[in-house]
Amino acid sequence: MDADRHGISLSILQIIPSIMRLLAAELRRANTPVLPPQLGALTILAESSCNLSELAEQHGVSLPTMSSTMSKLVSNGWVERHRSEEDRRVVLLSITPAGRELIEEIGYMLLKRITAQLSEIPNADLNTLQDGLSILQTVFTPFIFKHSSTSA
């Protein structure tokens, strides 16, 4: 029997917003100093420095929206601006040690929350879930890298 690719796609589109709402609610409940979009930008910058246009593209927001987000993160000391060594006209954004520490703390808190959500699931189902997540990662990681490399 053929897999229902349409149904699976629909399930993916339905579960991702639910997961994001859970994480956003956890950020609010824990009274963290960042909003989910700010955390997303910090997470991107934790991987590598980039300019404002690249960051907006990777995060899927407009340049003015990302500029506003970065201004808040810079003023809080979690991101810094500096000139590119290769092209002094380019301003790069980098996460600071304080920003890295913040996302590590929040990441740990979110990891604990997700782990708690999974606590009642039987091991066999968890193994099936892990297999499915591995497949999703294989399918979507090339898209992410292809998408972000086209903005460079």
Buried (B, 14 or more C-beta within 10 A) or exposed (E): EEEEEEEEEEEEEEEEEEEEEBBBEBBEEEEBEBBBBBBBBBBBBBEEBBBBEBBBBBBEBEEEEBEEBBEBBBEBEBBBBEEEEEEEEBEBBBBBEEBBEBBEEBEEBBEEBBEEEEEEEEEEEEEEEEEEEEEEEEEEEEEEEEEBEEEE
